[in-house]
């Protein structure tokens, strides 16, 4: 996987270079620009945590194939290639399919309206079916055929939360000197969530401002002089319009505007793509490619100022964008260094000490591992966060012992499984249903974060009261509990609550019953 991520960067630079060459940008200029765009990519920030989203070649590949598609009179073959690329990219991460499908749909709609007639409509729609609809149908058949869980959430949390923001796209990363200077001397930059941070670069920011203030006049007056410009004109306008509309959509427009939330119910399958901030990536690649293309061609045709004087300015016009792009790419690589780490798959790397729990504890007698504090992270509108160091200890233990971890760090978990796992660690007013799914009464290992021992004792008495200590270390505390002990605690706790309700000295406040000595009472409904 790690090697493929590096190969992905090489492929990304390769496809950007090939696209520039298709657009008749000279090789030396295209090569430097491709390196700058690749190494400034917002996907680079995923290299150390979200591997499937860090493949930088996917969007450049779609843009390159789309350019080849527009150059051909008969486009059936290239529409099939685009469909295959979209299907393949979904195997890396399904967000690539959502991003690519929306981008291609917007692009096709623009080309239809640009040259609206019956022939264009039929041809473009038929190609869109091959590029988007058929891969979507094949993926759905595959997913539904192989997935035996029918109650995954259709409305996962985050669709109107993990959206993009203009600060995350057009202002530098917070650790860049320019962002710190703006924050200290001009205005405080609003903090946005991690999904919204996808800096497009200062070149893209300045070029976008120029487009907005020039009325979206993308190219100079002499742009149509060369025949290849006329060939690529609809392609370049199309990818820009598609990327710009997709950028607005990723900002939550219009459904995230207060009062317009009702539109979310009309989004259908799009609601599954809850991290819309990732949809800004298409704009990153498109705006930088168009900026480099436009400024190079403007410099080539620059005739100087004041009757032909200062023609030497064409070189600064051509080279300054490369210097700006390259400087920011190098700064990102300097600020976010990706280094190799000890491989946790090698037992000797994680359990080198004889006193390590993997060497001291016999895990074969346990049927499951229960992390405490408990974590449940995913898309189910229920979120119990974890301490990352403790999470790594639990995952490492599960990997090397083969004992399953009851904690949840998944996506789209079924509703039934979610309620069962969360019920298991909440106050047990009845026997947890998860216990009925265990194969036997073998003990469960409690993997406890020692730094939160006081919190664990207070929050999880159903596990701690009858548990026996197995291993105690500043890095991890391990205790053992029998499932029957949890059942007994739940039964006794339920009886105690029932007895409390039956007490004669209770009085009512609305729907609440309180003992006579509890006069200071408030309700927190959150």
C-alpha positions in Angstrom: 0.0 0.0 0.0 2.8 2.4 0.9 4.6 1.8 -2.3 1.4 2.2 -4.3 0.9 5.7 -2.8 4.3 6.8 -4.0 3.6 5.3 -7.4 0.3 7.2 -7.4 2.2 10.5 -7.1 4.4 9.6 -10.0 1.3 8.6 -12.1 -0.4 11.9 -11.1 2.5 14.0 -12.2 2.7 11.9 -15.4 -1.0 12.4 -16.4 -0.8 16.2 -15.6 2.4 16.4 -17.8 0.6 14.4 -20.6 -2.4 16.7 -20.4 -0.2 19.8 -20.7 1.5 18.3 -23.7 -1.9 17.7 -25.2 -2.6 21.4 -24.7 0.6 22.2 -26.5 2.5 23.5 -23.5 6.3 22.8 -24.0 7.8 19.8 -22.3 10.1 21.7 -19.9 7.3 24.0 -18.7 4.8 21.2 -18.5 7.2 19.0 -16.4 7.9 21.7 -13.9 4.2 22.6 -13.6 3.2 19.0 -13.2 5.7 18.5 -10.3 4.4 21.7 -8.6 0.7 20.7 -8.9 1.4 17.1 -7.7 3.5 18.1 -4.6 1.0 20.9 -3.5 -2.0 18.6 -3.9 -4.4 18.6 -0.9 -4.5 14.8 -1.2 -0.9 14.8 0.2 -2.4 15.6 3.6 -4.1 12.2 3.5 -0.8 10.2 3.3 -0.5 9.6 7.0 -4.1 8.8 7.8 -6.6 8.2 5.0 -4.7 6.2 2.5 -7.5 5.5 0.0 -8.0 9.2 -0.5 -4.4 10.0 -1.2 -4.2 8.6 -4.7 -3.2 11.8 -6.6 -3.5 10.2 -10.1 -7.3 9.7 -10.1 -8.5 13.2 -11.0 -5.6 13.9 -13.4 -6.3 10.6 -15.2 -10.0 11.6 -15.7 -9.0 15.0 -16.9 -6.5 13.5 -19.4 -9.0 11.0 -20.7 -11.6 13.7 -21.0 -9.2 15.7 -23.2 -8.6 12.7 -25.4 -12.3 12.2 -25.6 -12.9 15.8 -26.9 -10.2 15.4 -29.5 -11.9 12.5 -31.3 -14.7 12.6 -33.8 -15.8 9.2 -32.7 -15.8 9.2 -28.9 -17.3 5.8 -28.0 -14.0 4.2 -27.2 -12.8 7.0 -25.0 -16.1 7.2 -23.2 -15.7 3.5 -22.4 -12.1 4.2 -21.1 -13.5 7.0 -18.8 -16.2 4.6 -17.5 -13.6 2.0 -16.8 -11.3 4.5 -15.0 -14.3 5.7 -12.9 -15.2 2.1 -12.0 -11.6 1.3 -11.1 -11.2 4.5 -9.0 -14.2 3.5 -6.9 -12.3 0.4 -5.9 -9.6 2.6 -4.3 -12.2 4.8 -2.5 -15.9 5.3 -3.3 -15.5 9.1 -2.9 -13.6 9.1 -6.2 -16.7 7.7 -7.9 -19.0 10.4 -6.4 -16.6 13.2 -7.3 -15.9 11.9 -10.8 -19.6 11.1 -11.5 -20.7 14.6 -10.4 -17.9 16.2 -12.4 -18.7 14.3 -15.6 -22.4 15.0 -15.2 -21.8 18.8 -14.9 -19.3 18.7 -17.7 -21.8 16.8 -20.0 -24.6 19.2 -19.1 -22.4 22.2 -20.0 -21.5 20.8 -23.4 -25.1 20.0 -24.2 -26.3 23.5 -23.4 -23.2 25.1 -25.2 -24.2 23.4 -28.5 -27.8 22.4 -27.9 -29.3 20.3 -30.7 -30.8 16.9 -31.1 -27.6 15.2 -32.3 -25.5 16.7 -29.5 -28.1 15.7 -26.9 -28.3 12.1 -28.0 -24.5 11.7 -28.5 -23.6 13.3 -25.2 -26.2 11.5 -23.1 -25.3 8.1 -24.6 -21.6 8.8 -23.7 -22.6 9.9 -20.2 -24.5 6.6 -19.7 -21.3 4.7 -20.6 -19.1 7.0 -18.4 -21.3 7.3 -15.3 -24.5 5.3 -15.3 -23.1 1.8 -16.3 -20.3 2.0 -13.7 -22.8 3.1 -11.1 -25.1 0.1 -12.0 -22.2 -2.4 -11.9 -21.0 -1.0 -8.6 -24.4 -1.2 -7.0 -24.9 -4.8 -8.2 -21.6 -5.8 -6.7 -22.3 -4.0 -3.4 -25.8 -5.3 -2.9 -24.9 -8.8 -4.0 -22.0 -9.0 -1.5 -23.5 -7.1 1.4 -25.7 -9.0 3.8 -26.4 -6.0 6.1 -29.6 -4.3 5.0 -29.9 -1.7 7.7 -26.9 0.6 7.0 -27.7 4.3 7.6 -29.2 6.1 4.6 -28.6 9.5 6.2 -25.2 9.4 7.8 -24.0 12.3 9.9 -22.0 15.1 8.4 -23.5 15.9 5.0 -24.1 19.6 6.1 -21.2 19.6 8.5 -18.1 18.4 6.7 -18.5 20.8 3.8 -15.9 23.0 2.2 -15.2 26.7 3.1 -13.6 29.3 1.0 -10.9 29.9 3.6 -9.9 26.2 3.3 -9.5 26.5 -0.4 -8.1 30.0 -1.1 -6.1 30.8 2.1 -2.8 29.1 2.9 -2.4 26.3 5.4 -2.3 27.6 9.0 1.4 26.7 9.3 2.4 28.7 6.2 4.1 32.1 7.0 1.6 34.0 4.9 -1.4 32.6 6.8 0.3 33.5 10.1 1.0 37.0 8.9 -2.6 37.5 7.7 -3.8 36.1 11.1 -1.6 38.5 13.1 -1.8 41.7 11.0 -4.9 41.7 8.8 -7.8 39.6 10.1 -8.3 36.4 12.1 -8.8 33.5 9.7 -11.8 31.4 10.6 -10.9 27.9 11.7 -12.5 25.2 9.6 -12.7 21.4 10.1 -10.1 19.2 8.5 -12.3 18.0 5.7 -12.6 21.7 4.5 -8.8 22.3 4.3 -7.8 21.8 0.7 -5.6 24.8 -0.2 -5.5 25.4 -4.0 -2.4 27.5 -3.9 -1.8 31.2 -4.2 -1.6 30.9 -8.0 -5.1 29.4 -8.1 -6.4 32.1 -5.7 -5.0 35.0 -7.7 -6.2 33.5 -11.0 -9.7 32.9 -9.6 -9.9 36.5 -8.4 -8.8 37.6 -11.9 -11.5 35.5 -13.5 -14.1 36.8 -11.2 -13.2 40.5 -11.7 -12.7 40.0 -15.5 -16.1 38.4 -16.0 -14.7 34.9 -16.4 -12.6 36.0 -19.4 -10.3 33.1 -19.2 -7.9 33.7 -22.2 -6.6 36.6 -24.3 -7.9 37.9 -27.5 -5.5 35.9 -29.6 -6.4 32.6 -28.0 -8.2 31.4 -31.2 -5.2 32.0 -33.5 -3.9 28.5 -33.3 -6.1 25.6 -34.4 -5.4 23.5 -31.4 -6.8 26.3 -29.1 -10.1 26.1 -31.0 -10.1 22.3 -30.5 -9.5 22.5 -26.8 -11.7 25.6 -26.1 -14.9 23.6 -25.2 -12.9 21.2 -23.2 -11.2 23.9 -21.1 -14.4 25.9 -20.6 -16.2 22.7 -19.7 -13.8 21.4 -17.0 -13.7 24.9 -15.5 -17.5 25.3 -15.3 -17.9 21.7 -13.9 -15.1 22.2 -11.3 -16.5 25.7 -10.3 -20.1 24.4 -9.8 -18.7 21.4 -8.0 -16.8 23.8 -5.7 -20.0 25.7 -4.9 -21.7 22.4 -4.2 -18.9 21.3 -1.9 -19.4 24.6 0.0 -23.0 23.4 0.8 -24.7 25.7 -1.7 -27.6 26.0 -1.5 -28.7 23.3 1.0 -26.4 24.4 3.8 -27.8 28.0 3.8 -30.0 28.5 6.9 -33.6 27.9 5.9 -32.7 25.7 2.9 -31.8 22.5 4.9 -35.0 20.9 3.5 -33.2 20.4 0.2 -31.0 17.7 1.8 -34.0 15.4 1.6 -33.9 15.7 -2.2 -30.2 14.6 -2.5 -30.8 10.9 -2.7 -27.6 8.8 -2.9 -25.5 11.9 -2.7 -26.2 12.0 1.0 -23.9 9.1 1.5 -20.9 11.4 0.5 -21.0 13.1 3.9 -17.5 14.6 3.5 -18.3 17.2 0.8 -15.1 19.1 1.6 -13.3 16.5 -0.5 -15.2 17.5 -3.6 -13.1 20.7 -3.7 -10.1 18.7 -5.0 -11.4 18.8 -8.6 -11.2 22.6 -8.5 -7.6 22.4 -7.3 -6.4 20.5 -10.3 -8.6 22.2 -12.9 -7.8 25.8 -11.8 -4.1 25.2 -11.6 -4.0 23.5 -15.0 -6.0 26.3 -16.6 -3.9 29.0 -14.9 -0.6 27.5 -16.1 -2.0 27.0 -19.6 -3.4 30.5 -19.8 -0.4 32.3 -18.5 2.0 30.4 -20.7 0.0 31.2 -23.8 -0.4 34.8 -22.7 3.4 35.1 -22.3 4.0 33.6 -25.7 1.7 36.2 -27.3 2.8 39.1 -25.2 3.6 42.0 -27.5 4.9 44.3 -24.9 3.7 47.7 -23.5 3.8 51.2 -25.0 4.3 50.4 -28.7 6.1 47.1 -28.2 8.4 48.1 -25.4 9.1 45.8 -22.4 8.6 42.6 -24.4 11.1 41.0 -22.0 8.2 40.9 -19.5 6.9 37.8 -21.2 9.5 35.7 -19.3 8.4 36.9 -15.8 4.8 36.3 -16.9 5.7 32.7 -17.8 8.1 32.0 -14.9 6.5 33.6 -11.9 3.6 31.2 -11.8 6.0 28.3 -11.8 8.1 29.9 -9.0 5.0 30.6 -6.9 3.6 27.1 -7.4 7.0 25.4 -6.8 7.8 27.5 -3.7 4.4 26.6 -2.0 4.8 22.9 -3.0 8.3 22.8 -1.4 6.9 24.6 1.7 4.2 22.0 2.1 6.7 19.2 1.8 8.9 20.9 4.4 6.0 21.5 6.8 4.4 18.1 6.4 7.2 15.5 6.4 6.2 11.9 5.8 8.6 9.5 7.3 8.8 5.7 7.7 7.8 4.3 11.1 8.4 0.9 12.8 6.1 -1.6 11.2 3.4 -2.7 13.8 2.9 -5.9 11.8 6.3 -7.1 13.1 5.7 -8.3 16.7 9.3 -7.6 17.7 8.8 -4.0 16.8 5.8 -3.4 19.2 6.7 -6.0 21.9 10.4 -5.8 22.1 10.4 -5.7 26.0 9.9 -9.0 27.9 7.4 -7.1 30.1 5.2 -6.1 27.2 1.6 -7.3 27.6 1.8 -9.3 24.4 4.6 -11.3 26.0 3.2 -11.5 29.5 -0.6 -12.1 29.0 -2.1 -15.3 27.6 -4.8 -13.9 25.3 -5.9 -17.3 24.1 -8.4 -17.6 27.0 -10.2 -14.4 26.0 -13.0 -14.4 23.4 -13.0 -10.6 22.8 -11.2 -7.3 23.7 -13.2 -4.4 25.1 -11.4 -1.0 25.0 -12.2 1.3 27.9 -13.0 4.2 27.5 -15.1 2.7 24.8 -14.9 4.1 21.3 -17.5 4.1 18.5 -16.6 6.1 15.5 -18.3 6.1 12.1 -21.2 7.6 10.2 -24.1 6.5 12.4 -24.9 9.8 14.1 -23.3 8.3 17.3 -19.7 9.3 18.1 -17.6 8.2 21.0 -14.1 9.4 20.4 -10.8 7.7 21.3 -7.4 8.4 22.7 -5.2 7.7 19.6 -2.4 6.1 21.6 -4.8 3.8 23.4 -6.5 3.0 20.1 -3.2 1.9 18.6 -2.5 -0.4 21.6 -5.9 -2.0 21.2 -5.6 -2.5 17.5 -2.0 -3.9 17.8 -3.2 -6.4 20.4 -6.1 -7.5 18.3 -3.9 -7.9 15.2 -1.2 -10.0 17.0 -3.5 -12.1 19.1 -6.4 -12.7 16.7 -8.9 -11.8 19.4 -11.6 -9.5 18.0 -12.0 -5.9 19.3 -15.5 -4.9 20.4 -14.7 -1.2 19.8 -15.9 0.4 16.5 -13.9 2.4 14.1 -15.8 1.8 10.8 -18.1 3.5 8.4 -21.7 2.8 7.6 -22.1 0.3 10.4 -25.6 -1.3 10.5 -28.2 0.3 12.8 -28.8 -3.0 14.7 -25.1 -3.5 15.3 -24.6 0.1 16.3 -27.3 0.0 19.0 -26.1 -3.3 20.2 -22.5 -2.2 20.7 -23.4 1.2 22.2 -26.0 -0.4 24.6 -23.2 -2.8 25.8 -21.3 0.0 27.4 -24.1 2.2 28.7 -25.8 1.9 32.0 -27.2 -1.6 32.0 -31.0 -1.4 32.8 -31.4 -4.8 31.1 -29.0 -7.6 30.0 -27.1 -6.2 26.9 -28.2 -7.9 23.7 -24.5 -8.2 22.6 -24.0 -10.9 25.3 -26.5 -13.2 23.5 -24.3 -13.1 20.4 -21.2 -14.4 22.2 -20.4 -18.0 21.5 -19.7 -19.0 25.2 -18.9 -17.6 28.6 -15.2 -17.3 28.2 -13.9 -14.0 29.7 -13.6 -10.7 28.0 -10.3 -8.8 28.3 -10.8 -5.1 29.3 -8.0 -3.0 27.7 -8.0 0.1 29.9 -6.2 3.4 29.3 -4.4 3.9 32.6 -4.4 7.7 32.2 -8.2 7.6 32.4 -8.6 5.0 35.1 -10.8 7.3 37.3 -13.1 8.0 34.4 -13.4 4.3 33.6 -14.2 3.3 37.2 -17.0 5.9 37.3 -18.4 5.3 33.8 -18.2 1.5 33.6 -19.0 -0.1 37.0 -20.7 -3.0 35.3 -17.3 -4.1 34.0 -14.9 -2.9 36.7 -16.7 -4.1 39.9 -16.4 -7.8 39.2 -13.3 -7.7 37.0 -9.9 -9.2 38.1 -6.6 -7.6 37.3 -4.5 -9.4 34.8 -1.8 -6.9 33.8 -0.9 -3.4 35.1 1.5 -1.1 33.3 1.6 2.7 32.7 0.8 2.1 29.1 -2.0 -0.4 29.4 -4.1 -2.0 32.2 -5.8 -5.3 31.4 -8.6 -6.8 33.4 -10.8 -9.9 32.9 -14.6 -10.1 33.2 -17.0 -13.0 32.6 -20.1 -12.3 30.5 -22.2 -13.8 33.3 -20.9 -11.2 35.7 -22.1 -8.5 33.4 -25.5 -10.2 33.2 -25.8 -10.4 37.0 -24.8 -6.8 37.4 -27.5 -5.7 34.9 -30.1 -7.8 36.6 -29.3 -6.4 40.1 -29.0 -2.9 38.8 -32.5 -3.1 37.1 -34.0 -4.5 40.4 -32.4 -1.6 42.3 -33.9 1.0 40.0 -37.3 -0.7 40.2 -37.0 -0.6 44.0 -36.1 3.0 43.9 -39.2 3.8 41.8 -41.4 1.9 44.3 -40.3 4.0 47.3 -43.1 5.7 49.1 -41.3 9.0 49.8 -41.0 10.2 46.2 -42.8 13.2 44.8 -43.5 14.3 41.2 -42.1 17.2 39.2 -43.8 17.0 35.8 -42.8 13.5 34.6 -39.9 13.1 37.1 -40.0 11.3 40.5 -37.6 12.5 43.2 -36.9 11.7 46.8 -38.0 14.2 49.4 -34.5 15.3 50.1 -33.8 16.3 46.4 -35.1 19.8 46.1 -32.3 21.2 43.9 -33.3 19.7 40.5 -32.7 20.7 36.9 -33.1 18.9 33.5 -30.5 19.1 30.8 -32.3 18.0 27.6 -29.3 17.9 25.4 
